[in-house]
Amino acid sequence: MELQEIDSGFADSSRPLAIIGGGFSGTLTAIHLSRRLPATPVILFEETGVAGPGLAYQVASASARLNVPAGRMSAFQDQPDHFLQFARRCFDKASNSRDFLPRSVYGDYLKECLSEARAVNPSLRVDGRRVVDITGSDENGSARLLLDDQSTFAAALVVLATGNQDSAFASSVWASHTLPARDPRSLDRVEHGQDVLIIGSGLTMMDTVAELNRRGNVGAIHVVSRNALLPQPYAPAAILSAPDLDYLPDSNLRRSVRMFRRAIREHEAKGGDWRDLFASLRPSTPSLWQELSQKDRGRFLRFFSPFWEIHRHQCAPETHAIVLELINSGKLRIQKGTIVSVEPGENHKRLGLAARSHNEATRWLEADHILDATGPARDLESIRHPLIRNLLRRGFLKPDTHRLGAETSVDYRSIGRGGQVSKWLYVIGPMLRPRFFEATAVAELRLHAAALASKIESAVNDRMADESPNQIPIHAET
Ligand SMILES: Cc1cc2nc3c(=O)[nH]c(=O)nc-3n(C[C@H](O)[C@H](O)[C@H](O)COP(=O)(O)OP(=O)(O)OC[C@H]3O[C@@H](n4cnc5c(N)ncnc54)[C@H](O)[C@@H]3O)c2cc1C
């Protein structure tokens, strides 16, 4: 098919910067870039047509709450009350910094941040098309985006902010017998008194149960997961002084974990809360992760990360209370196990869990609907989005050894299949996990977005200086 070249509307020397994905990460990066490079056009591609909310904050149901209180959800670290002020102005003037507000309010907040940035800087534009491929060139350092209407778009640099894609279970052979728990239409299919089986026991399951409970029509709820661990309820953490990490044995994971557990026990014995220690360790998590050997990273992921995740990523206390109440009343049962089959029955669906011993047979659970609440996939190879598949195929993107996301350099550039650091492709969002480990929540992503914009500003200025060797660059010191 003949490709149509779209004129980006800008002269060659000022080719736009393209950001693919208008969720939290892409939107924040666009805002910071348009502040830092006001004369450079920035195009934010968002396939849903609405930039800002992304997957996490586009929900309409009021039962879908943020997992973090309003006072800690500002998009800008240097303006801690920025979100709270928006909530008081546009949602409820009695909003408190400790409130767990609806996620849709946060989506509206991001839309407003973006429209304010666009009012100040008209060179920031949103494009509602889906990017399906990129043909790049590291020789001349530019990229050509292929869009879903078959047109192409030339960009000086590309930021990949495609975020949370398919669920971890979506690539399994049984996925067709399940419904995505995140999609409200799946819950619409649950009729009065029907039983539901939920795969996954993390934050997505908690949200799903809260919404089913709000609708009030569900029968029994079965939850199955590999570890059957529930996220812990949020409580404010006391501010402790940053932990002295020098005492931690270099890359000896087992001893480090033992020392951390002992520190928690001692802190609790003095009346403290385990959350205080998790909070004090959080800023150091990336450096601790980077110091671990590959072997210890693998061990951490296998043996400790399920425990780490449920303590680190806590949920709204209201949601936790609903789930506990359903467990105590016997309406919700959680089972630990490995799924060995999912089958459509005559009237029901059934799910098989691996036998726990040689004498035991497969354990079968039945329900009217099976909901997939396994959360976003981390392994790039399991993602079906054509853009990710094409970037992997072309070798512009490379999964890390532990399948947590994409390999990147210290300045957020993608590291390709051959180990080369890209001149034009940058990465932001949960795909940064292999380098930073913590790259999921707003508190980290807002820092990454600001830092990435600063790196891109330097790269653009350097390029301009290279292109006009006889001119003194604007940022040069005299
Ligand atoms: C349900 C949920 C609740 C959460 N709640 C909290 C919370 O309360 N507090 C907190 O701190 N963190 C929370 N998080 C963490 C959350 O991951 C981040 O805050 C944030 O959503 C990540 O943003 P992102 O832009 O990287 O990804 P996403 O939000 O997934 O956005 C990616 C965007 O890219 C678009 N896109 C993808 N591919 C293309 C393409 N090829 N072309 C065009 N557009 C494309 C998608 O349509 C999507 O809008 C939550 C996460 C989830 C999933």
The ligand as an SDF file (V2000), in Angstrom:
LIG
                    3D

 53 58  0  0  0  0  0  0  0  0999 V2000
   -5.8150    0.7820   37.7190 C   0  0  0  0  0  0  0  0  0  0  0  0
   -4.6110    1.5150   38.1840 C   0  0  0  0  0  0  0  0  0  0  0  0
   -4.7150    2.3620   39.2760 C   0  0  0  0  0  0  0  0  0  0  0  0
   -3.6110    3.0760   39.7030 C   0  0  0  0  0  0  0  0  0  0  0  0
   -3.7350    3.8950   40.7880 N   0  0  0  0  0  0  0  0  0  0  0  0
   -2.6680    4.5940   41.2130 C   0  0  0  0  0  0  0  0  0  0  0  0
   -2.7710    5.4820   42.3510 C   0  0  0  0  0  0  0  0  0  0  0  0
   -3.8180    5.6020   42.9620 O   0  0  0  0  0  0  0  0  0  0  0  0
   -1.6690    6.1730   42.7230 N   0  0  0  0  0  0  0  0  0  0  0  0
   -0.4870    6.0580   42.0770 C   0  0  0  0  0  0  0  0  0  0  0  0
    0.4810    6.7100   42.4690 O   0  0  0  0  0  0  0  0  0  0  0  0
   -0.3570    5.2210   41.0020 N   0  0  0  0  0  0  0  0  0  0  0  0
   -1.4130    4.4980   40.5720 C   0  0  0  0  0  0  0  0  0  0  0  0
   -1.2920    3.6570   39.4830 N   0  0  0  0  0  0  0  0  0  0  0  0
   -0.0020    3.5750   38.7910 C   0  0  0  0  0  0  0  0  0  0  0  0
   -0.0790    4.0430   37.3100 C   0  0  0  0  0  0  0  0  0  0  0  0
    0.5530    3.0340   36.5290 O   0  0  0  0  0  0  0  0  0  0  0  0
    0.6060    5.2850   36.9300 C   0  0  0  0  0  0  0  0  0  0  0  0
    0.1690    6.2680   37.8160 O   0  0  0  0  0  0  0  0  0  0  0  0
    0.2800    5.7220   35.4830 C   0  0  0  0  0  0  0  0  0  0  0  0
   -1.0210    5.3800   35.1270 O   0  0  0  0  0  0  0  0  0  0  0  0
    1.1960    5.1720   34.4390 C   0  0  0  0  0  0  0  0  0  0  0  0
    0.9870    6.0320   33.3420 O   0  0  0  0  0  0  0  0  0  0  0  0
    1.5020    5.7430   31.8990 P   0  0  0  0  0  0  0  0  0  0  0  0
    1.2160    6.9700   31.1100 O   0  0  0  0  0  0  0  0  0  0  0  0
    2.9040    5.2890   31.9420 O   0  0  0  0  0  0  0  0  0  0  0  0
    0.6450    4.5120   31.3660 O   0  0  0  0  0  0  0  0  0  0  0  0
   -0.9070    4.4140   30.9740 P   0  0  0  0  0  0  0  0  0  0  0  0
   -1.7530    5.0380   32.0130 O   0  0  0  0  0  0  0  0  0  0  0  0
   -1.1360    2.9850   30.6690 O   0  0  0  0  0  0  0  0  0  0  0  0
   -1.0440    5.2640   29.6290 O   0  0  0  0  0  0  0  0  0  0  0  0
   -0.5120    4.8460   28.3890 C   0  0  0  0  0  0  0  0  0  0  0  0
   -1.3360    5.5040   27.2960 C   0  0  0  0  0  0  0  0  0  0  0  0
   -0.7260    5.2610   26.0340 O   0  0  0  0  0  0  0  0  0  0  0  0
   -1.7330    5.0650   25.0470 C   0  0  0  0  0  0  0  0  0  0  0  0
   -1.1060    4.2970   23.9700 N   0  0  0  0  0  0  0  0  0  0  0  0
   -0.5080    3.0870   24.1030 C   0  0  0  0  0  0  0  0  0  0  0  0
    0.0140    2.7030   22.9150 N   0  0  0  0  0  0  0  0  0  0  0  0
   -0.2590    3.6900   22.0310 C   0  0  0  0  0  0  0  0  0  0  0  0
    0.0360    3.8800   20.6330 C   0  0  0  0  0  0  0  0  0  0  0  0
    0.7230    2.9650   19.9490 N   0  0  0  0  0  0  0  0  0  0  0  0
   -0.3840    4.9990   20.0110 N   0  0  0  0  0  0  0  0  0  0  0  0
   -1.0850    5.9480   20.7180 C   0  0  0  0  0  0  0  0  0  0  0  0
   -1.3870    5.8320   22.0250 N   0  0  0  0  0  0  0  0  0  0  0  0
   -0.9630    4.7130   22.6820 C   0  0  0  0  0  0  0  0  0  0  0  0
   -2.8370    4.3290   25.7930 C   0  0  0  0  0  0  0  0  0  0  0  0
   -4.0860    4.5240   25.1750 O   0  0  0  0  0  0  0  0  0  0  0  0
   -2.7550    4.9640   27.1890 C   0  0  0  0  0  0  0  0  0  0  0  0
   -3.6720    6.0330   27.3180 O   0  0  0  0  0  0  0  0  0  0  0  0
   -2.3830    2.9340   39.0320 C   0  0  0  0  0  0  0  0  0  0  0  0
   -2.2880    2.0630   37.9490 C   0  0  0  0  0  0  0  0  0  0  0  0
   -3.3850    1.3590   37.5110 C   0  0  0  0  0  0  0  0  0  0  0  0
   -3.2600    0.4420   36.3380 C   0  0  0  0  0  0  0  0  0  0  0  0
  1  2  1  0
  2  3  1  0
  2 52  2  0
  3  4  2  0
  4  5  1  0
  4 50  1  0
  5  6  2  0
  6  7  1  0
  6 13  1  0
  7  8  2  0
  7  9  1  0
  9 10  1  0
 10 11  2  0
 10 12  1  0
 12 13  2  0
 13 14  1  0
 14 15  1  0
 14 50  1  0
 15 16  1  0
 16 17  1  0
 16 18  1  0
 18 19  1  0
 18 20  1  0
 20 21  1  0
 20 22  1  0
 22 23  1  0
 23 24  1  0
 24 25  2  0
 24 26  1  0
 24 27  1  0
 27 28  1  0
 28 29  2  0
 28 30  1  0
 28 31  1  0
 31 32  1  0
 32 33  1  0
 33 34  1  0
 33 48  1  0
 34 35  1  0
 35 36  1  0
 35 46  1  0
 36 37  1  0
 36 45  1  0
 37 38  2  0
 38 39  1  0
 39 40  1  0
 39 45  2  0
 40 41  1  0
 40 42  2  0
 42 43  1  0
 43 44  2  0
 44 45  1  0
 46 47  1  0
 46 48  1  0
 48 49  1  0
 50 51  2  0
 51 52  1  0
 52 53  1  0
M  END
$$$$
